[in-house]
Amino acid sequence: MKVTLSVIKADIGGWVGHSSSHPEVMGKATEMLEVAKKRSFLIDYRVLACGDDLQLIMTHDRGEEDEQVHKLAWDVFWAGTDVAKKLKLYGAGQDLLTDAFSGNIRGAGPGVAEMALEERPSEPVIIFMADKTSAGAWNLPFYKMFADPFNTAGLVIAESLHKGFAFEIQDVKAHKKITLNSPDEIYDMLMFLGAPSRYAVKRVYSRATGAIGAVSSTERLAEIAGRYVGKDDPVLVVRCQGDFPAVGEVLEPFGHSFIVEGWMRGSHHGPLMPVAFKDANPSRFDGPPRVIAAGFQLANGLLVGPRDLFDDPAFEPARQEANTLASALRRHGPFEPHRLPLEEMEYTTMAGIMKRLGQRWEPL
């Protein structure tokens, strides 16, 4: 059965500050998606949250980038924004960069990850949702899941994985893409994946079958009236087992905390902390960045789940590691490497400060 799995997310108001999503906002989203399911527009849905990001998980038979599915998500976000405004939540509607829907939600603020697939006899998928970070945060996990035999044993011992995977990499600033193959082009690939502020993996395909194995949201900040607005807070959908890494291999990259960009005001480096759903409410310095993992079995389009896959004491050392790294980085205050490098600070007051002080710089 050909099923489309669409994950569309947006920050439409934080409770309190940027720390969490209000139950009434999530309730409004659930109400609207339930109506869509009852009239058979959607096969199934789930409404989740990671921090202040509302996550719409939907299955249907309409294909990727369907205008009506995107319009449904758009309407849900605006209805949720109305609730957020009534409650005076912080940043109500901040990821909705325009009042008008133009046929596709991409580029309008929300993040989108979609894949159309033929369901296998067993179809396990994991949906990762992150807050206080950017699309490039998935680069390291992408590499470890699909190209690192020290992480994914199946690359060595499973014939279905042994041929490797094709990585579609996007240059999110120049709006270009390239496809590189592992294991043949790993060294070339790492040159780009190691620069997550500019390059992000969008999709991964099996080289044995050509089937899609993973897709992420790669939406970036949008420039309106000379200022950058909106945030990333990405999502990632990964198919597991069979021709793809096993569930445990897909989760293993998060067994250690690693450094990502984002955190407070989107302007700092910080550790990505894998947490259970109940702990996805970043508060310390608006962080540290969080990631949750929702596991599902697809069954004729129905979402059997979610299983809260990071609700496991095995990830407790990674959480402790994240707290230790967070403390070490916070001691740097406004100094790099805690603060992002200057080329990334163009989205903040940096440009205004340089303009205001421009005439005071003198030649050496």
N, C-alpha and C positions, 0 to 999 in steps of 0.2 A: 504494500500500500504506500503510495506516494504521500508523504506528510510534510508540511512546512512547519518548522519550529521557529517562532519569532520571539525574540527577547528585546523589548524596547523599554528604556528607562529614562527618567528625568528627575532632576531636583526641582520640586515645585513648592518647597517650603519646609523649613527645619523646625524641629521641636526638641529641645530648646536650642536656639542658635542653629548651628549646623550639625547637631549631634544625633538626631533621630527623626523618624517619620511618625506623624500623629495617627492614632487609630482611626479617627474620623476620615482622614484623607484616604487611608487604605480601604476603609469601608465603602467610600464612594466609588473607588475603582472596582472593588469586588461587585458592587451592585450593578454597575454598567456592563462589566464583562459577563456577568451571569445572564443578563438580558440577551447579550449577543450569543451566548451558548444556547439559550432556550429557543432562539429562532434559527438555530443551526448555522449561524454565521461562523462561529468558532466550534471546533470539536471539543476543546477543553482549555482551561486557563488556570493560572495560579497568580496571586498577588503577593509579592514579598517586598522586603525593604532591606537595604544595607545602608546604615547611617541615615542620612537625609534623602536618599535616593529611592524613589518609588519604582519598583521593578514589575513590569507586566510580562508574564510568560504565557504565550498563546500558541495553540496548535490549530491548524486549519488546512484546507486543501486548495488554497488560492495562489500558491507560489510565493517566491520572494518579491519584495518591494511592491506588493499589491496596494494599490491606492486606497481601497476601502479599509483594509486592515490598518494601514498607517493613519487613515482619517479617524478610525475608532480610537487608536492610541492617543491621537492628538486631542480628540474630544474628552477622553478620560483625563488627560493632563490638565486641560482647561477647567473641567468640572472640579478636579482636585484643587486647582489653584483658587477657585472661588471659595472652597471650604477653608483653604489655608489663609485667605485674606480675612474671612469671617473670624478665624481664631487668632489673627494677627501673628501668624507664624513668620519666622525670619526668612527673607528672600523668597516670598511667595511668587511662584511663576518664573524664577530666575533662569531656568533653562529653556524657556519658551521665548525665542528671539524675535518672533514676529507674531502679529495678531492673525494673519491670514494663512490658511493651509494651501499649499501650492501643488498638491498631488503626491508629495513624497515628504516624509518626515526628516530625511537625511539633510543635514545642513541647517535645520531649523532649531537645533539645540539639543534635542534628546539623542541618546546613544542607541544604536541599532546593531543587533547580531542576529542573522537569519540563515537558516539552511533548509533546503528541500532535500528529502532523502527517501529512499525506499527502505521501509522497515525490514530489518532482519528478523529471524525467528526469535531472537532476544536483542533488544535495542536499549542498552543502558547509556544514559547521557549524564554529564555533570555540567551544571551551569554555575560558573564562578562569577561572583558579583563583588566589586571592590568600591571602596569609598575613600576619598582624600588622596587619590592618585590619578595617573593618566594611562592612556592606552599602551604606552611602551612598557608598563609594568608587567605585561604578559610575555615580553620577549624572552626573559630567562626561563620561565616555566615552559613556554613553547619549545625552546631548544632542548631542555632536559627531558620533556615528555617524548618528543618525536625524533631526537637526534643523539641523545647521550646514552650509550650503553651502560654506563655506570649507574644511571637512574632507571632505565627501561631495559630490563634483561631480555625482553622479547625481541629487541633489535638483533640480538646475537642468536638466541635459541628458538625463536618462532619463525617458521618459514614465511608466514603471512606478513611479517614486519621486516624481514631481512632485506628487501629491496629498497627500503627507506621511504622518505616522504618528500613531497614538493612544498616549498614554503612560498606563499605570495606575500611579498614585503612591500609596504607602502611608504613612500616619502611623504609624510603628512604636511610638510611645508611647501614642497614643490609640486605636490599633487601628481606624483608618478608612481608606478609600481613595477616590480620585477619579480620573476619566479626563479628561485634557486633550489637545487636539489641536494638532499643529504642521502648518503654520506659524501658524494663526489665533491660538492662545493661548500663543505662545512667552513673552511677557512675564510672563503669569500663572504659567506653568510654572516659569520660572527663579526666581521668588520661593521656590518650595518646593525645587527641586533644589539651590539654593544653601545649603540648611540640611541637609546630609547626616547630621547626628547624629540628626535626627528624621524626615526624609522620604527615602524610597528608592523608586526605580523598580522595580516588580515585573515588569511585562510591557510589551512594545511590539507593536502590531498595524499592519499595512498598512491605510491608509484606502482604498486602491484595491481590495483584495480581501478584507479582513477577516482575512487569515491572520496567525497569530502569527509574529513575527520574532525575539523575544528574551524570555528569562525569567531572573530572578536569584533567589538565595536572600535572603530578608529577615528571617531569624530573628534575634532579638535576645537579649541576656542575659535569663535567666529568674531570677525572684526566688523563693528557697526559704528558709524560716525567717528572713525579714527580710534576707537577704543576696543579692546578685546573683552568680550563678555562670554558667559557660559563656562561650563567646566567639562571635564572628561568623565571621571569615575566610571571606568569601563566594565563591560561584561564579556564573558568568554564561554562559548558552548563547545564541549568536547564529547565526541562519541568514544565509547570504550569497548574493549574486548574484541575478539575476532581479528579483523584486519587492522585493529588499532590497539594502542597500549591498554593494559588492564586497568581497572579502577584504581588499584593500589599504586600502579606506576604513574597514573595521571595525578594522583594526590601527593606523591612523594616529593616533588619540587618544593612543596610548602612545609616540609619537615624541618627546614631551616629558614629563619627570617632573612630577607635580603632587602637592600636599600632601593627605594623608588623615589620618584619626584612627586611632589604634591604637598600633603600635610597642610599646615596653617597658611591660609590665603593662596594655596596652590604655589607657594614660592620657596619651598624647603624640601630637602631630602630627608627621608625618614624610613624606618623599617616597616615592611608589610607584615601585619600580624594576622595569622589564620585563626578565626574564632567561630564559635557556635552562633547560630542566629541571634540568641538572646544577648550576646556580647558585641553585636555589630552596632555599637552606639558610641563612636569615638568622641572623647571629651578632653583628654589631656592635650593642651595646645591644639585643640580640634583634631586630635588623633590619638596615637599614631595611626597611619593608614590601616584599614581593615579589609579582609577578604573572607567571604563565606562561600561554601560549596553546597549546592542543592543537587542531590542525586535523584534521578527519575528513571523508571522503566517506561518506554513508550509502548503502548499496546493499542494498535489501531487508532493512533492519534491521542489516546487518553494518557494523561500524565499520572503515572502511578508513583506517588510520592508527594512532597519531597522527603528524602532522608537528609538529615543535617550531618554531613560527612565530617565536618571539623569538630563536632561535638564528641570528642574522643581524647582521652588523656594522653594518647600517643603524640598529640601535637602540643602538649603543655611545654616541653622544652623549647619549641619554636616561639611560643608566646613569651616565655621568660627571656629568651634571647632578644626578642623584639623590645621588651622593656629595658633591657640593659643597653641596647644600641640607642634607643630613644633618649635615655639619660645622657649618654656620651655625646650625642649630637646636639642636644639642647644646651649643653655647656658652651657651645660655640656662639650662641645668640645670633646676631645679625652677620656673622662672619661665614664665608664659605669654609668647608664644604656643606655646612648645614643649610645655609641660604643657597639658592640656585645661582649658577654663574650669570654674569651680567647679560649675556645674550638672551637668557630666558626671563630676565627681569623687565624686558621691554613691555610686558603685559601689565606692569604695575606703575608706580609713580616715577620710575626711573627716567622715563623719557621726559617727563615734566621737569624733574630736577635738573637734568642735563640742559634743557632749554633755558631754564631760569638762571642757571649759573654759567651759561655758555660764554658770556663776555668776560668773565673773571678769569678764564684760563689764559695763561700767557706762554709764549714760546720759551723753551729752555735756552 
